[in-house]
Amino acid sequence: MLTTKSHSPFAEAKANFKGTEIDVAYCQPYKKGRVIFGEESDGALQPYGKYWRLGANEATQITFSSDVVFAGDQVKEGTYRMYAVPGKDQWEVSLNSELGKWGAFEPNYSLDVVKVKVPAQKTEDTAEQFVITFDTDSIGTLMNFVWDRTKVSVPITK
């Protein structure tokens, strides 16, 4: 059996608002001097318009303990594969019911539960390691994807 060393460590991001728990399980790749988001012709690690597992290694999974509104779309409680298609100005973020697959393999798109478009922001600081964080208030939470000089936020409410 072939085994490989994982250079992108496992991480979890958690939020709790209005009795709903959200848990994201993912792996955190590093920038390592590479161009992360951009045009394929420029050698970007993650080209615009292409599937990305939102991390490294296994597919990123998100679990909701109760029904939520994910960037305006209703989502039932449960566990989903979460992926994105980054763009220069906006990202398409999807939740998919196909679980248990290696993240590098594209999902069965017919099993997408929701697909939303959210704006991409440029940041002043460079994030060396990909991170998913939550900013929670009395209304809901923003799930943030931050890497290199890009930040994308997905609003989640009840």
N, C-alpha and C positions, 0 to 999 in steps of 0.2 A: 504494500500500500504506500502510495506517494503522499508525503505530507510537506507542506510548505510553511514557512514562518510568516506570521501575520505582522506586517510592518505598520499597519493602521489599527491602533488599539480600539477595543470595544468600549462603547460609552452608552449611557442612558440619560435622557432628558425627561424630566417629570414636571407636571403642573397639576394643580388642583384648584378648581373654581366652582362655586355653587354646587358642591357635592359630586362633581365629575372629576375623575382622575384620568389624566392622559399620560401615557408612557411611550416614549420613543426609544427603540433599540437600534443602534447603528454603529458603524466603525468610522474612525476619524483619520482620513488621509492627511498628509502634510504637503505643503506647497513645494518645498525643496528647490526653490529657484525657478520653478516652471511657470509658464503661462497657464493659468487655470481655465478661465472662461474667455472665449473669443472665437475667432474664425478658424476653421479647420486648416485653411491654407497658411495660417500663421503658426501652426503647430500647437494649438491650444490642447491641453489635456482633456478638457470637456468642451467640445465645440458647440456653438449655438445651434439650436434646432435638433439636437440629438438626445436620445434617452440617457438619463443619468440616475443611478440608484440612490442618490442622496447620501453618499458615503463611500465605503469601500467594502470589499469582502462580501459578506452575506447581504441579501436585500434588506433595506431598512424597513422596519415594522413599526406601526403605530397602533396603540390600543386605547379605546375610549370605554370608560366604565358605564356610560349612559349615552343616549342619543345627543348629538351636537349639531351645530350649524357650522360647516366648514367653508369659510369664505363665501357665505351666502347660500350654500347647498346643504340640505338635510342629510345627515349620515347616521345610521343606526349604530348602537353600541357594538363593540367587537374589535377584532384585530384585522388590520389591513397591511398590505404591502404599500409603501409610499415611494413614489419616484417623481422625477421632474424632467422637463424639457426646458433647459435654460435658454433665454434669449437676451439680447443686449439690454432691452428696456423692460421686458416682462418675462416671467416664467409661467409655464403651465405645470401645475402640481396636481398629481393624480393619486387617488386611493384605489387599490385593486384588491380583489378578493382572493387572488392566487397567492398562496403562502408556500414556504418551504423550498423555494428555488434559490440558486446562487444569484447574487445580485448583478453579475455581469450579463446574465441572460435577460433579454427583454421579456416583459410579461406578456401574457395572453391579453391583448388590449380589449378584447370583447368582455373581459371580466372587470373592467374599470367600473367602479361604483360612482365616482365623482371625478371631474376634471375641472379645475378652476384656473383662472389667470390672475396673477398678482404682479405688482410692479417690482422691478429690480432697482436697487439703489446703489450708487457708488459710495464707498466709505473713504474717509481720510486715512485711516490706519489700515495696515495690511495684517490680516489674520493668517498666520503661518499654518494653523491646523483648522480643518473644518469643524464647526461646532453648531449644534442645534440648541437653542435656548428658548425660554418662555418669559414673557413680560405679562404678568397677570394683574388685573384690577377688578373692580366690582362688576364690570360689564362682561368680561370674558378674558381671553388671553391671546397674545400674539405669539405664534410659533415662528422663531427667527432662524434662518439658515445663513451662516456667515462664513465666508472663506475668501482669501485673497483680499480684494478690495470691493467685494460685493456683499450686499445684505438683501435678503428677501424675507418678507413677513407675511404670514398667513393668519388672518383673524379667525378665532374659534369662539363661538358663543353657544348659549343654550337655546 
